[in-house]
Amino acid sequence: MLHIHFTAEDMTRVRFTPRPSPVPELHAALLMLGAPHEGLLFGRWRGRLLRTLPGAAEPLAELVPGGAAPHFLDVLGGTREEGFALIRSARPEFVRSELERVYAGQGAVPPWIRALHHGDAAAWGTLDRAQRAAYETVLAPVWPLLQDLHRAEFTRYALTAAEQGLAAALVAVAPGSRLRDGVWEWPTAPAAREVPEVGEVLAAGEAREVPEIREIRLDGRGLVLLPTFHWRGGPLVQDLPDRPVVLTYPAGGGIPPTPESRESRGARGEAGGLSTALGRTRTEVLRALTEPRTTTGLARHTGISNATASGHAAALRAAGLIATTRTGRSVHHEQTPLGALLLAGAG
């Protein structure tokens, strides 16, 4: 559970970023590379990126020993260059203290990290090249789509705030949350995830996922809302002294942005993006379950074998997109609210 405590001043200092922010979005995407429970929706996306991520991005691994990332990487910026410049402009003493923090008790420190600790220009160049290499592979191909998605999310938030007030707009950001007595209560976060080493290695620099219970006190600093279209876990929080708290929250339909997704928006509507993530047959199986069907009925409706229908149903059930109930000898499958929401977002 996440509790965000507002003062009266904070309620006047909530803002929604007008544009996507490349650096946090990049780090959210790198986090998703290590989320094994997202194999269904993000499996193909993850496999493609892990095959194509260049060696120049590998130094990012050494910034997160033990899964902890230095806070000087927690920046915003409306463009890639602005974000990278903000990282580079961090106070030298802040960079040193953060590197010391994340490497405490972690054993040998790589030479370039030691050089970065001393402010060496070549070490900063290594970090810059790693960030750029990751950006070009992960975000550059889908940046126009991310801009479209952000505009839609911004518009939805602005309209809700204008028509129903700030409280309603905040609650709409996190379905199931509530705002009462100056405290924004988020629903219980997903269960803790087992992150393989490669995921922790590539998650360089992103704000930390909030633990199961966390209290955030704004104390007049205000709050910045930033949607991300890659991360599907709990909210990510940047909470640094003397800065507004930045809350990065999962938005969109929960489908990984791909170049094919944007092309399909114009040619076939949003559903193409879902088909890219799930596969066409599995998407049709999900669509067929707007009403309860047995495995045999599902197979007949979609024109596939019983075994294939059963396999797809099992995968969709594991992802929380359908539910299966048994009555006597009959087994019925049906969309869950999450599955219905995913299809609604796909058009």
Order of alpha helices (4+ residues) and beta strands (2+ residues): beta-alpha-beta-alpha-alpha-alpha-alpha-alpha-alpha-alpha-alpha-beta-beta-alpha-beta-beta-beta-beta-alpha-alpha-alpha-beta-alpha-alpha-beta-beta-alpha
